[in-house]
Amino acid sequence: MSGVVKIVIRETAGELKTLLCREKDAVRHEKLLLLYWLKTKTVDSVLSAAVRLGKHRTTIQRWLSSYRAGGIEKLLCQKPRPGRPRIMTPETVEKLSEELNQVEGFSSYKEVHQWLTSCCDIPVAYRTVHQWVRYRLKGKLKVPRPVSEKQKPGAVEEFKKNCQF
């Protein structure tokens, strides 16, 4: 009969169930769920498994062929994702984070940019510096708020003394 799965699953249903409970990655969880369903005979064909998982039947067949080739290790193995490596290494990010946490800190993003180019030899764009410092590292630049020239000296202290908190 076409679409009927002819595969021998070496793991027991209990082992698959424990692996399912421990798995955090969604795709690997679906692959383990497929094996569990086949072992417990919940699904009997590739098409029914594909419908239940919401995947295409060729995806299910590809998963099963990788299981046949190398077992559960090959099935759950994930290839490294392609892409350009980050310009800022973890060591650089750690150094920048330490510098941001110091009392004197940086007064502007341009200062951070200059520090990265001089100390760490990283040619990074201003926008990248802003993204890293503001949103990823949650850094606040140490810039005092502007004070009016017309404000009397001692007015802030007087306000704090008279204010009721």
Sequence and secondary structure as in RCSB ss.txt:
>XXXX:A:sequence
MSGVVKIVIRETAGELKTLLCREKDAVRHEKLLLLYWLKTKTVDSVLSAAVRLGKHRTTIQRWLSSYRAGGIEKL
LCQKPRPGRPRIMTPETVEKLSEELNQVEGFSSYKEVHQWLTSCCDIPVAYRTVHQWVRYRLKGKLKVPRPVSEK
QKPGAVEEFKKNCQF
>XXXX:A:secstr
 TTB      S HHHHHHHHHH   HHHHHHHHHHHHHHTTS  BHHHHHHHHT  HHHHHHHHHHHHHHHHHHH
H      S   SS HHHHHHHHHHHHSSS  SSHHHHHHHHHHHS     HHHHHIIIIIIS           TT
S TTHHHHHHHH   
